[in-house]
């Protein structure tokens, strides 16, 4: 399960920004988001624009918007996600509001359309 300490107003701001926020994100925000993905997600997910996921049951991050709108992740990330990838559970970690914003901006920046 992913647990996030998100302030209600900050979470609302993220919801209002939507997935389009990635296009306005600074290079530093995108670097922070990539670092968060690398540190927390790369053992199972392909986190870049290319490559296969180390765990074939874990979707590549660049294809997440094909499954559902990235803006849907904001609420799920704020409340925590409980997902297993057939025998491999997602690790538990906490992200603050700025980290959630950076990760979502990075995810938006790598999506295949």
C-alpha positions in Angstrom: 0.0 0.0 0.0 1.2 3.5 -0.7 0.4 6.0 2.0 0.6 9.7 1.5 0.3 12.6 3.9 -1.6 15.0 1.8 -3.2 18.2 2.9 -6.8 18.6 1.6 -6.2 21.9 -0.1 -3.0 20.8 -1.7 -4.7 17.6 -2.9 -7.5 19.7 -4.3 -5.0 21.9 -6.2 -3.5 18.7 -7.7 -6.9 17.6 -8.8 -7.6 20.9 -10.4 -4.3 20.9 -12.3 -4.9 17.5 -13.8 -2.6 15.5 -16.0 -1.8 18.6 -18.1 0.4 19.9 -15.3 3.3 17.9 -16.6 3.6 20.2 -19.6 4.0 23.2 -17.3 6.4 21.4 -14.9 9.9 22.7 -14.5 12.8 20.5 -15.4 13.7 20.3 -11.7 10.2 19.0 -10.9 10.5 16.4 -13.6 13.9 15.4 -12.3 12.5 15.0 -8.8 9.6 12.9 -10.1 12.0 10.7 -12.1 14.1 10.2 -8.9 11.0 9.3 -6.9 10.0 6.7 -9.5 13.5 5.3 -9.7 13.8 5.0 -5.9 10.4 3.5 -5.3 9.0 1.9 -8.4 11.8 0.8 -10.8 12.3 -2.7 -9.3 8.9 -3.7 -10.8 7.9 -1.0 -13.4 9.6 0.4 -16.5 9.8 4.0 -15.5 11.2 5.6 -18.6 10.1 6.2 -22.2 11.4 2.8 -23.3 12.2 -0.6 -21.9 10.3 -3.5 -20.3 9.1 -3.7 -16.8 11.4 -5.9 -14.6 8.2 -7.6 -13.4 6.1 -8.4 -16.6 2.9 -8.0 -14.5 3.7 -4.4 -13.7 2.7 -1.9 -16.4 5.3 0.4 -17.8 4.7 3.9 -16.5 4.7 5.3 -20.0 1.5 3.4 -20.8 -0.5 4.2 -17.6 -2.7 6.8 -19.4 -3.9 4.1 -21.8 -5.4 2.4 -18.8 -7.0 5.4 -17.2 -6.6 9.2 -16.9 -3.5 10.1 -14.9 -5.6 12.6 -13.0 -7.4 9.6 -11.5 -4.1 8.7 -9.8 -4.1 11.9 -7.8 -6.8 10.8 -5.5 -5.6 7.2 -5.3 -2.1 8.4 -4.5 -3.4 10.8 -1.8 -5.4 8.0 -0.2 -3.0 5.1 -0.8 -2.9 2.4 -3.4 -3.1 -1.2 -2.6 -2.0 -3.3 -5.6 -0.2 -6.5 -6.1 1.4 -7.7 -9.3 0.7 -11.4 -9.0 2.8 -12.4 -6.0 4.8 -9.1 -5.8 3.3 -6.5 -3.5 3.9 -2.9 -4.0 6.2 -1.5 -1.2 4.9 0.9 1.4 6.2 4.4 1.3 5.1 7.9 2.1 5.2 10.9 -0.2 4.4 14.5 0.7 2.2 16.7 -1.5 5.2 18.1 -3.4 6.5 14.6 -4.1 3.0 13.5 -5.4 3.0 16.5 -7.7 6.5 15.8 -9.0 5.8 12.1 -9.6 2.5 12.9 -11.5 4.3 15.6 -13.5 7.0 13.1 -14.5 4.4 10.4 -15.3 2.6 12.9 -17.6 5.8 13.8 -19.3 6.6 10.2 -20.4 3.2 9.0 -21.6 2.8 7.5 -25.1 -0.1 9.0 -26.8 
